[in-house]
């Protein structure tokens, strides 16, 4: 079974996070041109597309070669034709190049949702969740690069501990790296079991919730390095001012402290340099009712910025 195929994939629905807040800070208006750097299931794109009509256009990017055609088909079926929507299988790290190829070097709105979509997370063969038995893959684009299991096998204990520290602020990085290098690990369940049982045995004073958080952080840290996510985000943050038209707005949803730190520092530096006229002074969180209904919203953080006028 290939990723995104079969009855399993067709039953998965994605609930976009903080749509109201994204619209509040992006302020889409008729005739504007927007970029959704992470098209995913198309929920944010759909809301923006509706508000930039008539005359507006959205460029949707995604590195996921399996989910992108599915999302594009849904949006086309809802009436968003070529004059309103362009999709590209590409990383947002190449945003200036992609916009130039579209003949639109500057746009009015840019959105990046850095979370894993429900389709990716809940499709077992993609390996994005240890709650489902599946291969330890974790690639955003299954057609590119090596799966996490291969990367884990190549790294030595010191390298793995550094990844867990740098990508997840994991307090037990050295111990977890040692546990993960004792045997080949090829599945999501094996990864979870080795870390959970190993931490529980070595550190009996840890609570179940603390062990669970270490498992989650370790899994996330591996996903980040597999997809080189921090490098892509830093490339996007560097290029944002040149990609936004004067007065243009950007909003970024993060789900990890390392992501949020990078966005916060880049926006603040841009504000000091005069590239941005305004930036978020505080992180925006999801409303309580959304957090209660969608557990993935609990860790979401939104930051925004407005491009300065010349």
C-alpha positions in Angstrom: 0.0 0.0 0.0 1.5 3.4 -1.0 1.1 6.5 1.2 -2.2 8.3 0.7 -3.8 5.3 -1.0 -6.6 3.0 0.1 -9.5 3.3 2.4 -7.4 4.5 5.3 -6.4 7.7 3.6 -9.8 8.5 2.3 -11.3 8.5 5.8 -8.8 11.0 7.3 -9.8 14.6 7.5 -7.6 17.5 8.4 -8.9 20.3 10.7 -6.9 23.5 10.0 -5.7 25.1 13.2 -6.4 28.7 14.2 -8.1 29.7 11.0 -9.9 32.7 12.6 -6.6 34.0 14.1 -4.7 33.5 10.8 -7.4 35.5 9.0 -7.4 38.2 11.7 -3.7 38.9 11.3 -3.3 38.3 7.5 -6.4 40.4 6.7 -7.0 39.0 3.2 -8.9 41.3 0.9 -10.3 41.1 -2.7 -7.7 41.2 -5.4 -4.7 40.3 -3.2 -2.1 37.6 -4.0 -1.3 35.1 -1.3 1.1 32.2 -0.8 0.3 29.2 1.4 3.8 27.8 2.0 2.4 24.5 3.4 -0.8 23.7 1.5 -1.5 20.5 3.5 -5.2 19.7 3.5 -6.1 23.1 2.0 -8.1 24.4 5.0 -6.2 27.7 5.4 -5.9 28.1 1.6 -9.7 27.7 1.2 -10.4 30.4 3.8 -7.9 32.8 2.2 -9.1 32.1 -1.3 -12.7 32.9 -0.4 -11.6 36.3 0.9 -9.3 37.4 -1.9 -12.1 37.1 -4.5 -12.9 38.6 -6.8 -9.6 39.1 -8.6 -7.3 37.4 -6.0 -4.9 34.5 -6.4 -3.3 32.0 -4.1 -0.1 30.0 -4.8 0.0 26.8 -2.7 3.3 25.0 -2.1 3.9 21.6 -0.5 6.7 19.2 -0.4 4.4 16.2 0.0 4.1 14.6 -3.4 1.3 12.3 -2.3 -1.1 14.7 -0.6 -0.6 17.7 -2.9 -2.5 16.3 -5.9 -5.4 15.2 -3.6 -5.7 18.6 -2.0 -5.5 20.4 -5.4 -8.3 18.1 -6.7 -10.5 19.1 -3.8 -9.9 22.8 -4.3 -10.5 22.6 -8.0 -13.8 20.8 -7.4 -14.8 23.7 -5.2 -14.5 26.1 -8.0 -10.9 27.4 -7.6 -9.6 27.2 -11.1 -6.3 28.1 -12.6 -7.0 31.8 -12.6 -7.5 31.7 -8.8 -5.1 28.9 -7.6 -1.6 27.7 -8.6 -0.1 24.7 -6.9 3.6 23.7 -6.8 5.4 20.7 -5.5 8.2 22.6 -3.8 9.8 23.6 -0.5 9.2 27.1 0.8 12.9 27.4 1.2 12.9 28.3 -2.5 10.2 30.9 -2.2 12.0 33.8 -4.0 12.9 31.5 -6.9 9.3 30.1 -7.1 7.7 33.5 -7.0 10.0 34.8 -9.8 9.1 31.8 -12.0 5.4 32.8 -11.5 6.1 36.3 -12.5 5.1 37.6 -9.0 8.3 38.6 -7.2 6.2 40.2 -4.4 2.9 39.1 -2.8 0.5 40.5 -0.3 0.1 37.6 2.1 2.3 34.7 3.2 1.2 31.9 5.5 3.3 29.0 6.7 1.8 26.3 9.0 4.7 24.2 10.2 2.6 21.4 11.7 2.2 17.8 10.4 -1.2 17.4 8.7 -3.7 14.9 9.9 -3.3 13.0 6.6 0.4 12.5 7.3 0.1 12.0 11.0 -2.7 9.4 10.8 -1.6 7.4 7.8 0.4 4.6 9.4 2.7 3.9 6.4 4.0 7.5 6.5 5.5 6.7 10.0 4.7 10.1 11.5 3.1 8.7 14.7 4.2 6.0 17.1 0.6 5.5 18.0 0.1 3.6 14.8 2.3 0.6 13.8 4.3 1.5 10.7 7.8 2.0 9.3 10.0 4.6 10.9 9.9 6.9 7.9 9.0 10.5 8.8 9.7 12.0 5.4 7.5 14.9 4.4 8.2 14.0 0.8 8.3 10.2 0.6 9.9 10.3 -2.8 13.0 12.2 -1.6 15.8 11.4 0.8 16.2 8.6 3.3 13.7 7.3 5.9 14.4 8.0 9.6 15.3 4.4 10.2 18.3 4.7 7.8 19.4 8.0 9.3 19.1 6.6 12.8 21.3 3.6 11.8 24.0 5.9 10.3 24.3 8.3 13.3 26.6 7.4 16.1 25.5 7.9 19.7 27.2 11.3 20.1 25.6 12.6 16.9 22.1 11.3 17.9 22.4 12.9 21.4 23.3 16.2 19.7 20.2 16.0 17.5 17.9 15.3 20.5 19.4 18.2 22.4 19.4 20.8 19.5 16.1 19.8 18.0 14.1 19.0 21.0 15.7 20.4 24.2 15.5 16.8 25.5 17.0 16.6 29.0 17.8 12.9 28.8 19.3 13.1 25.3 22.5 11.1 26.1 20.5 8.2 27.7 18.0 8.1 24.9 20.7 8.1 22.3 22.4 5.2 24.0 19.1 3.3 24.2 18.3 3.8 20.5 21.7 2.6 19.4 21.6 -0.7 21.1 19.7 -2.4 18.3 18.4 -1.6 14.7 15.1 0.2 14.9 12.9 0.0 11.8 9.3 0.7 13.1 7.5 3.5 15.0 6.4 1.1 17.7 10.0 -0.2 18.3 11.2 3.4 18.6 8.5 4.2 21.2 9.0 1.0 23.1 12.8 1.3 23.4 12.6 4.9 24.7 9.7 4.4 27.0 10.9 1.1 28.6 14.5 2.3 28.7 13.7 5.6 30.4 11.4 3.9 32.9 14.0 1.4 33.9 16.9 3.8 34.1 15.1 6.7 35.7 12.3 5.2 37.9 11.6 8.6 39.5 10.3 10.0 36.2 6.5 10.1 36.0 4.6 8.5 33.1 3.8 11.9 31.6 7.5 12.9 31.7 8.5 9.7 30.0 5.8 10.3 27.4 7.0 13.8 26.7 10.6 12.5 26.2 9.3 10.0 23.7 7.4 12.7 21.9 10.3 15.1 21.8 12.7 12.4 20.6 10.3 11.4 17.8 9.9 15.1 16.8 13.6 15.7 16.9 14.2 12.9 14.5 11.5 14.1 12.1 13.1 17.6 12.1 16.5 16.3 11.1 15.1 13.9 8.5 13.4 16.8 6.7 16.1 19.4 7.5 13.2 21.5 8.8 15.2 24.2 10.6 17.4 25.0 7.6 14.3 25.3 5.4 12.6 27.6 8.0 15.7 29.8 8.3 15.8 30.1 4.5 12.2 31.2 4.5 12.7 33.7 7.3 15.6 35.3 5.4 13.7 35.7 2.2 10.4 36.9 3.6 11.0 40.7 3.5 12.0 40.6 -0.2 9.0 38.4 -1.0 6.4 40.7 0.6 5.0 43.8 -1.0 5.1 47.0 1.0 2.4 46.6 3.7 2.2 42.8 3.0 1.6 40.5 5.9 3.0 37.2 7.0 1.8 34.7 9.6 3.6 31.6 10.8 2.2 28.8 12.9 4.8 26.8 14.8 4.5 23.7 17.0 8.0 23.4 18.5 10.1 25.7 20.7 13.0 25.7 18.3 10.7 26.8 15.4 9.1 29.6 17.5 12.5 30.9 18.7 13.7 31.2 15.1 10.5 33.0 14.0 10.5 35.4 17.0 14.2 36.3 16.6 13.9 36.8 12.8 10.8 39.0 13.1 12.4 41.1 15.9 15.6 41.5 13.9 13.6 42.5 10.9 11.7 45.1 12.9 14.9 46.6 14.2 16.4 46.7 10.7 13.3 48.5 9.3 12.1 45.6 7.2 9.0 45.2 9.2 6.7 48.0 10.3 5.1 45.8 13.0 5.6 42.3 14.5 3.8 40.2 17.1 4.9 41.3 20.6 3.3 38.2 22.1 2.7 34.8 20.7 -1.0 34.1 19.7 -2.5 30.8 21.0 -5.6 28.9 20.0 -8.9 29.6 21.7 -9.9 27.3 24.6 -12.8 25.7 22.6 -10.6 24.9 19.7 -7.9 23.4 21.9 -10.5 21.3 23.6 -11.9 20.0 20.3 -8.6 19.6 18.5 -5.7 18.4 20.6 -3.2 19.4 17.9 -4.1 23.0 18.5 -2.7 22.9 22.0 0.9 23.3 21.0 0.3 25.8 18.2 1.9 29.3 18.3 1.2 32.0 15.8 3.4 35.0 15.1 2.9 37.7 12.5 4.7 40.6 10.9 3.9 43.5 8.5 6.3 44.6 5.8 7.4 48.2 6.1 6.5 50.7 3.4 9.4 52.0 1.3 
